[in-house]
């Protein structure tokens, strides 16, 4: 199943085989709150595997696709001393 949603502050859960895509997530943080999530960013040659407690800050406008099995939160970017692609655990 594929679902396209807006990039507002939200939380959700993804079941195995489900995929969600978000537009214009620049500056937002995706945090895995349980399970494991696979995040693919438009224009980025890497994919990101997030486990519970890990997060990823989206550095550019475009599509972000989340799949896997777990739950997530999307929220505004927290303060960082250096602007970068923040991948935390």
C-alpha positions, 0 to 999 in steps of 0.5 A, spaced: 500 500 500 502 506 498 499 513 501 501 520 499 500 525 505 502 532 507 508 534 511 505 537 517 507 535 524 504 528 525 505 521 528 503 514 525 504 507 524 507 503 518 505 495 517 509 491 513 508 492 506 506 499 507 509 505 504 508 512 505 510 518 501 511 525 504 512 532 500 516 538 502 519 535 508 525 540 508 527 542 515 523 536 519 525 531 523 523 524 522 523 520 528 522 512 529 518 511 535 518 503 535 520 498 530 524 499 524 523 504 518 527 505 511 527 512 509 529 514 502 530 521 500 529 524 493 535 526 490 539 522 495 543 516 493 543 513 500 537 510 504 537 511 511 535 505 516 532 508 523 531 503 529 527 506 535 529 512 538 533 514 531 531 520 527 533 523 521 533 531 519 531 532 512 536 537 508 532 539 502 525 539 499 523 533 495 519 527 497 521 522 503 518 515 502 518 511 509 517 504 509 518 498 514 514 496 520 514 501 526 511 507 528 514 514 527 513 522 528 514 528 524 516 534 527 519 541 526 527 540 526 530 541 533 536 546 534 543 544 532 549 547 532 551 545 525 547 545 519 547 538 516 544 532 515 543 529 522 542 522 523 542 520 530 541 514 535 
